[in-house]
Amino acid sequence: MARGLSGALHTDRAVDLVLEMLVGPVVDWAQITLVDRSQLRFRSRGPDGRLLTGRLPVEDVPESSSLGRALFTGATDLLMVPDGGDTDSATLASAVPSETLRGSLTSIRPMDLLTIAMSARGTTYGALTIAQRCGNGFDERAVAFLEDFAHRVAVTLDTTRALAESRRVATVLSRELVPPSLPDLAGVAFGTYYRVAYEQEALGGDFYDVHGDDDGWTAVVGDVCGKGVEAAVLTGKVRQAVRTASLVDRDPSRVLDLANRTLVSDSDETFVTAVCARGRKVGDVLHLDIASAGHPEPLVVRRDGSVEQVPVSGTVLGLLPSSTYTSVSIELAEGETCLFYTDGVAEAPGHRTRFGDDRMREVLLATGACHVTAQVESVAVALSTHLRDRAHDDIAILAVQSIGER
């Protein structure tokens, strides 16, 4: 039994398997009730094999009812329900409070209803309610057997519930850690590429983010020391620090200074490289102020297809409380692009050499002045060809292009 349930990674599927084990071979009808925060969730299986579900607020089930005694005191409760087709029988409702589920019991009345608490790790989190036609009811040996069955199911089902909750928490956190969708800003087009070191985790230590509005926005690309989930959690912290700092001052040197102070105050002995830019469109020109914290220098693709490096540098974030950051200003005419990227690009391993900054420039020179997505795609294809299936660091690219007003 435990082996079969452990293979059901979804709680509802595990419950359905328990009901399938019981109804027919052992009893005529069964219901499992699970406490889900402030609600009770019901699933039942009848003689015809149909599965029914229902929900009720916890407060709608009195502690004095048959189900309430099992849930609130852990007691096993046995009822005899007389013949009849009514679904509003007080005795029946005491064990099966959902009217939808009570309707599936009319064919087997009169009957005996047995409700057993389901407990694990010192907590009662649900109940098993089972029904037998009168004459096939529950003697002491049957009750003892079913209580033992319920206990075994409860322990296994509790593990499934814990795993499901862990997955739910991981999913919620992942939404905040994966690269965000970028805003739609007037006069600007973005291109991105993101590839993690551990594909199975779908999260990495490289990141990019853009936030703001048409009057002024902030872009950041960074690389957290480390890989995997731990690094991804820190990227979320850094992204939030940058967003908060940008509310105070969008000057990228000030943003990096405030983010650095935040990381240093946490004193978790880790560091982050980052490049931060403030963007403003004035007429046909996109003005970028750029500051760096130990990050690779951005590249600019001009309208004539030439490639320039932006000379910007600074100390990594999170090590020294007194680090100073300075900004460099550049201008992008329509069709010109500035590419920010992490060192996972330059350090991508190949058969004999790493991808390198020179190869990055060669790809951009060969691609020339075109739409930003085509430029990023050219780099991504070249990287994939160079890497093949070799192990690599996290990779992130954010490209910003000045375009005409839509």
C-alpha positions in Angstrom: 0.0 0.0 0.0 2.7 2.5 1.0 4.6 1.8 -2.2 1.6 2.4 -4.3 0.7 5.7 -2.6 4.3 6.9 -2.6 4.3 6.8 -6.4 1.3 9.3 -6.4 3.0 12.7 -6.1 -0.3 14.5 -6.2 -2.4 14.5 -3.0 -5.7 14.0 -4.8 -4.3 11.1 -6.8 -3.1 9.5 -3.6 -6.5 9.9 -2.0 -8.2 8.4 -5.1 -5.9 5.4 -4.8 -6.9 4.8 -1.2 -10.6 5.1 -2.1 -10.1 2.6 -4.9 -8.4 0.1 -2.5 -11.4 0.3 -0.1 -14.6 0.6 -2.1 -15.6 -2.8 -3.5 -13.0 -5.1 -2.0 -13.5 -3.9 1.6 -16.5 -1.5 2.0 -19.5 -0.2 0.0 -18.6 3.5 0.2 -15.7 5.7 1.5 -14.9 9.4 2.0 -11.6 11.1 2.9 -11.8 14.5 4.5 -8.6 16.7 4.5 -8.2 19.9 6.5 -6.9 22.5 4.0 -6.2 25.7 6.0 -9.7 27.0 6.9 -11.6 24.6 4.7 -12.4 20.9 4.6 -11.9 19.1 1.3 -14.0 16.0 0.7 -13.5 13.2 -1.9 -15.7 10.1 -1.9 -16.2 7.0 -4.0 -19.5 5.1 -4.2 -20.6 1.6 -5.2 -20.8 2.7 -8.9 -17.1 3.8 -8.8 -17.9 7.5 -9.3 -15.7 10.0 -7.5 -17.3 13.1 -5.9 -15.7 16.1 -4.3 -16.9 18.9 -2.0 -15.7 21.7 0.2 -16.9 23.3 3.4 -15.5 25.9 5.8 -14.1 24.2 8.9 -16.5 26.1 11.2 -19.5 24.6 9.4 -18.7 21.2 11.0 -19.7 21.1 14.7 -17.3 19.5 17.1 -20.2 17.4 18.4 -20.8 15.8 15.0 -19.4 12.4 14.0 -16.9 14.0 11.7 -16.1 16.7 14.2 -15.3 14.2 17.0 -12.8 12.5 14.7 -11.2 15.8 13.5 -11.1 17.6 16.8 -10.6 14.8 19.4 -9.2 12.0 17.3 -12.0 9.7 18.4 -13.4 6.8 16.2 -17.1 7.2 15.8 -19.7 4.6 14.6 -23.2 5.5 13.5 -26.2 3.5 12.3 -28.1 5.3 9.5 -31.7 4.1 9.0 -33.3 3.4 5.6 -34.6 6.3 3.5 -33.9 8.4 0.5 -33.5 11.7 2.2 -30.1 13.5 2.1 -30.9 15.9 5.0 -30.9 13.2 7.7 -29.2 14.6 10.7 -27.5 11.3 11.5 -26.1 11.1 7.9 -25.0 14.7 7.9 -23.2 14.2 11.1 -20.6 12.1 9.3 -21.0 13.4 5.7 -21.7 17.1 5.9 -21.5 17.7 2.1 -25.0 17.3 0.6 -23.4 16.5 -2.8 -21.6 13.5 -1.3 -24.6 12.4 0.8 -26.6 11.7 -2.4 -24.3 8.9 -3.3 -25.2 7.0 -0.1 -29.0 6.6 -0.7 -28.6 3.2 -2.5 -26.9 1.5 0.4 -29.2 2.5 3.3 -29.7 1.3 6.0 -26.0 1.3 6.8 -23.3 1.6 9.4 -21.0 4.6 9.1 -17.5 4.5 10.7 -15.4 7.7 10.9 -11.7 7.3 11.9 -9.3 10.2 12.5 -6.2 10.5 10.2 -3.2 11.7 12.2 0.5 12.0 11.6 3.4 13.8 13.4 1.1 14.5 16.4 -1.6 16.3 14.3 -5.0 15.2 13.1 -5.3 16.5 9.6 -8.2 14.6 8.2 -10.6 11.6 8.6 -11.6 8.4 6.8 -15.4 7.7 6.7 -16.6 4.4 5.4 -20.0 2.8 5.0 -21.4 -0.7 4.9 -24.9 -1.9 4.4 -26.5 -3.1 7.6 -25.8 -6.7 8.2 -22.3 -6.3 6.9 -21.3 -3.8 9.5 -18.3 -3.4 11.7 -17.5 -5.7 14.6 -14.6 -5.1 16.9 -12.0 -6.9 14.7 -13.2 -5.0 11.7 -12.9 -1.6 13.5 -9.4 -2.5 14.7 -8.4 -3.5 11.2 -9.7 -0.3 9.7 -8.2 1.9 12.4 -4.8 0.3 11.6 -5.4 0.8 7.9 -6.3 4.5 8.5 -3.2 5.0 10.5 -0.9 3.6 7.8 -2.7 5.6 5.1 -2.5 8.8 7.2 1.3 8.5 7.6 1.9 7.9 3.9 -0.6 10.5 2.8 0.9 13.0 5.1 4.2 12.6 3.4 2.5 13.1 0.0 0.9 16.3 1.4 4.2 17.6 2.7 5.8 17.0 -0.7 3.0 18.7 -2.5 3.3 21.7 -0.2 7.0 21.9 -0.8 6.4 21.9 -4.5 3.8 24.6 -4.1 6.2 26.8 -2.1 9.0 26.1 -4.6 6.7 27.1 -7.5 5.7 30.3 -5.8 9.3 31.2 -5.0 10.4 30.3 -8.6 8.0 32.8 -10.0 10.0 35.5 -8.2 13.4 34.1 -9.1 13.2 33.4 -12.8 14.0 36.3 -15.2 11.1 38.7 -15.3 9.2 39.9 -18.3 10.5 43.2 -19.5 8.4 46.4 -19.7 7.2 48.0 -22.9 8.9 51.3 -23.1 8.6 54.0 -25.7 11.7 54.2 -28.1 13.4 51.1 -26.7 13.5 47.5 -27.7 15.0 44.7 -25.6 16.6 41.3 -26.4 17.4 38.7 -23.8 19.1 35.3 -23.5 19.2 33.2 -20.3 20.8 29.8 -19.8 21.4 28.2 -16.5 24.3 25.9 -15.5 21.9 23.3 -14.0 19.1 22.8 -16.5 17.2 20.6 -14.1 16.8 23.4 -11.6 15.7 26.1 -14.1 17.2 28.7 -11.7 20.6 30.2 -11.7 22.9 32.9 -10.3 22.9 35.2 -13.3 20.1 37.7 -13.7 18.7 40.7 -15.5 15.9 43.1 -14.7 14.4 46.3 -16.2 12.0 48.6 -14.3 10.8 52.2 -14.6 8.7 54.1 -17.2 9.2 56.1 -20.4 10.6 59.1 -18.5 13.4 57.0 -17.0 14.2 53.4 -16.3 16.9 51.2 -14.7 18.4 48.1 -16.2 20.7 45.7 -14.3 22.6 42.6 -15.3 24.4 40.6 -12.6 26.2 37.4 -11.6 26.0 36.0 -8.1 28.8 34.0 -6.7 27.7 30.3 -6.9 25.2 28.3 -8.8 21.8 26.6 -8.4 18.9 27.4 -6.0 21.1 29.1 -3.4 22.5 31.5 -5.9 19.0 32.1 -7.4 17.7 33.1 -3.9 20.5 35.7 -3.6 19.7 37.1 -7.1 16.2 37.8 -5.9 17.7 39.7 -3.0 20.0 41.7 -5.3 17.2 42.5 -7.7 15.0 43.8 -4.9 17.9 45.9 -3.5 18.4 47.5 -6.9 14.7 48.2 -7.4 14.5 49.8 -3.9 17.6 51.8 -4.5 16.2 53.1 -7.8 13.2 54.5 -6.0 15.7 56.8 -4.1 18.0 57.7 -7.0 18.2 56.2 -10.6 21.8 57.3 -11.0 23.4 53.9 -11.5 26.5 54.7 -9.4 24.2 55.5 -6.5 22.1 52.4 -7.2 25.1 50.2 -7.0 26.4 52.0 -3.9 23.1 51.4 -2.0 22.9 47.8 -3.2 26.4 47.2 -2.0 25.6 48.6 1.4 22.6 46.3 1.6 24.7 43.2 0.8 27.6 44.1 3.1 25.2 44.6 6.0 23.9 41.0 5.5 27.5 39.8 5.9 26.9 36.4 4.4 30.4 36.3 2.8 29.2 36.3 -0.8 29.7 38.8 -3.6 27.9 39.8 -6.8 29.2 41.4 -10.0 26.7 43.7 -11.7 26.3 46.4 -14.4 23.6 49.0 -14.0 22.3 51.5 -16.5 19.8 54.4 -16.4 18.0 54.9 -19.7 16.3 58.1 -21.0 15.0 58.7 -24.5 15.5 62.4 -25.6 14.2 62.9 -29.1 15.8 60.3 -31.4 18.6 59.5 -29.0 18.7 57.0 -26.1 20.9 58.3 -23.3 22.5 55.6 -21.1 24.4 56.2 -17.9 26.3 53.0 -17.0 28.1 51.9 -13.8 29.8 48.6 -13.1 30.7 46.5 -10.1 33.4 44.1 -11.3 31.3 43.1 -14.4 32.3 42.5 -18.0 32.3 45.7 -20.0 29.2 46.2 -22.2 29.4 46.2 -26.0 27.8 48.8 -28.3 26.9 48.0 -31.9 26.7 51.2 -34.0 24.6 51.8 -37.1 27.6 51.3 -39.4 28.1 47.8 -37.8 31.1 48.7 -35.8 31.4 47.4 -32.2 32.7 49.4 -29.3 33.5 48.5 -25.7 32.1 50.8 -22.9 35.1 51.5 -20.5 33.4 51.1 -17.1 34.7 49.4 -14.0 34.2 49.1 -10.2 34.5 46.9 -7.2 32.2 43.8 -6.9 29.1 44.2 -4.6 29.1 42.7 -1.1 32.7 42.8 -0.1 33.8 46.4 0.9 31.4 48.8 2.6 33.3 51.9 1.2 33.3 51.0 -2.5 32.9 53.9 -4.9 31.2 53.6 -8.2 31.3 56.0 -11.2 29.1 56.3 -14.2 30.0 56.5 -17.9 27.5 58.1 -20.3 26.9 57.0 -23.9 24.3 57.8 -26.6 22.6 55.4 -28.9 21.1 56.6 -32.1 18.1 54.8 -33.6 19.1 51.2 -34.5 22.1 51.1 -32.2 22.4 48.5 -29.5 24.1 48.2 -26.1 24.6 44.6 -24.9 25.1 43.7 -21.3 26.2 40.1 -20.5 27.6 38.0 -17.7 31.0 36.3 -17.7 29.4 33.0 -18.5 29.5 34.2 -22.1 33.2 34.8 -22.3 34.1 31.8 -20.2 31.9 29.3 -22.1 34.2 26.3 -22.7 34.8 25.0 -26.2 36.8 22.1 -27.7 40.1 24.0 -27.2 39.4 27.5 -26.1 36.7 29.5 -24.3 34.2 31.6 -26.2 36.0 34.8 -25.1 35.2 38.5 -25.6 36.9 38.6 -29.0 34.6 35.9 -30.4 31.6 37.8 -28.9 32.7 40.9 -30.9 33.3 38.9 -34.0 29.8 37.5 -33.9 28.3 41.0 -33.5 30.5 42.4 -36.3 29.3 39.6 -38.6 25.7 40.2 -37.6 25.9 44.0 -38.0 23.3 46.6 -37.4 19.9 44.8 -37.3 17.0 44.3 -34.9 18.1 43.6 -31.3 16.5 40.1 -31.2 18.5 39.0 -34.2 21.7 40.3 -32.6 21.0 38.4 -29.4 20.0 35.3 -31.3 23.2 35.3 -33.3 25.2 35.3 -30.0 23.0 32.6 -28.6 23.5 30.3 -31.6 27.2 30.9 -31.6 27.4 30.1 -27.9 25.3 26.9 -28.3 27.5 25.7 -31.2 30.7 26.5 -29.1 29.4 24.8 -25.9 27.7 21.8 -27.4 26.9 19.6 -24.3 29.8 20.8 -22.1 29.3 21.9 -18.5 29.1 25.7 -18.3 28.4 28.6 -16.0 25.1 30.5 -15.9 24.7 32.8 -18.9 22.6 36.0 -19.1 22.4 38.6 -21.9 20.3 41.8 -21.9 20.5 44.0 -25.1 19.0 47.5 -25.3 18.3 49.1 -28.7 17.2 52.6 -29.5 14.2 52.5 -31.9 11.8 55.0 -33.4 8.6 55.8 -31.6 5.8 53.3 -32.3 
